[in-house]
Amino acid sequence: MDILISGLLLGGTYALIAMGLTLQYGVARIMNLANGEVLVIGALTAFLVYTSLAVSPLVTVLVIAPLAFAASWLVYRILLLPLVRRAKNQGQLEVDSILATFGMGFFLVGGMVFIYPELFAYSYLAVPVDLAGTTVAANRLVAFGGAVLIGLALYLWLNRTRAGLAVRAVAVSPLAAGLVGINVEKTSALAFAIGGMITAMGGVLISTFITLDPSFGVIFTMKALIIVIMGGVGDIRGAIVAALILGVVETAVATLIDPGLTLAAAYTIFLLVLLFRPEGLFGRRPA
């Protein structure tokens, strides 16, 4: 039970990391290697606001959400849309977007190092809570609850609204979506902006219980990539399920075998998915 509860809470953290990249890569077709840096920016903002103004991160997350949405939308329109328009095929777009966002990641890290070049952490809701006989920190429960709410809201939006339906259509086939009157560029910009917003919100929630550094973004990006591929590119359900599986497996390996093998366990699962179900847990098999 300890392993299961701790693993699910860890998986909720991973879901916060991966849902944004799922939208950006699955819909906008942008492999955003600066995804982890956006998460760390959200965390650093929450840290600075909390330590200087004593504002709860639960309030900060409501403020940073629209700011992250606007910033991500501008990044797509100014930096990435020209790459989309000039790309002759999906392969070229992926290469160009990887290079562009890789450079953007360095730019963001440099900005964060200039602002706060040290490890940062703060104490918020760091009180023990008994959950089915297992003691967990309240801040982890809050972050898990946030992941559940964000995932549920995103799933309902994608499946119950016209804008969400357009996003799903573009994720399946941008060409076919354009043929039925969907503005693919605007829809892709919307998906990219929402993805950035979710990632930044995840950073705010995660900052309540882990110590971070401006250079930690690459770690989160790699975790997000593993989860996105495991769950199926563009599928929110798959990202959430894959995140929970990864969290439970890593916790089990750390508890029963060796904490140093958690990364090896994550990549083992990743390789098994690539070998036996390359489209992901919820991805569509090629016709």
C-alpha positions, 0 to 999 in steps of 0.5 A: 500500500505504501508503494501504491500510494506513493507511486500514484502521487509521484505519477500525478507529478509526472502527469503535470509534467507531461500533459502540456507536452502531449498537446504541443507535440500531438497537436501542434507537431512541435517537439518542445525541448524547452518544456522542462524549462517552462515548468521550472519558470513556473516553479521559480515564479511561485518561489519568488512570489511566496518568499517575497510577498507570502502569496500562496502558490495556489493563488500564484497558479491562477495568475501564472496560467493566463500569463503562460498561455499568452507567452506560449501563444506568442512563442508559437506565432513569432518563433515556431509558425515560420518553421511550420510554414516553411517545412515541406514535411513532418520530418523537417518540422520536427528537426527544425522545432527541436533545434529551435526549442533546444536553443530557446531552452538555453535562453530560458536557463540563462535568464533564470540563472541571472535571476536566481542562480541557486537551488530554491525551495520553500515550505508550504503545507509540509504537514504529514497526512495519514492516508490509508495507513501511509504518511504523506505530505499534504503538499503532495496531495494538493499537487496530485489533486491539481493534476486530477483537476487539470487532467479532467478539465482538459479531457472534458474540453477536448471531448465536449466542446467544438474547440476541443473537437477541432484540436482532436481533428488536427491531432489526427490529420492536419490536412483533413482538418483543413479540408473541413474548414478548421483553421489549422494554424490557429488551432495549433497555436491554441494547443501549444499555448494551452500546453505551455500554460499547463506545464507552467501550472504544473511547475507552480504545484510541484514547487511546493514539495521539491528542491529545484535549480534553473538547470533541472528542466532537461530532467523534466523534459526527458520524463515528459518525452517518455510518458508522451511516447508511452501513452500515445502521442496526442492522447491525454488519457494515455499521458495520465495512465503512463504517468501513473504507471511510471510513478508506481514502477519507479517507487516500487524499484526504489523501495524494493531494489535500489533507488539508483535504478529508477531511471533504468526502470523508466527507460526499460518500460520505454524500450518495451513500449517501443518494441511491442507497442510503438504507437503507445498504450492508447495510440492508433495502430497504423492501418 
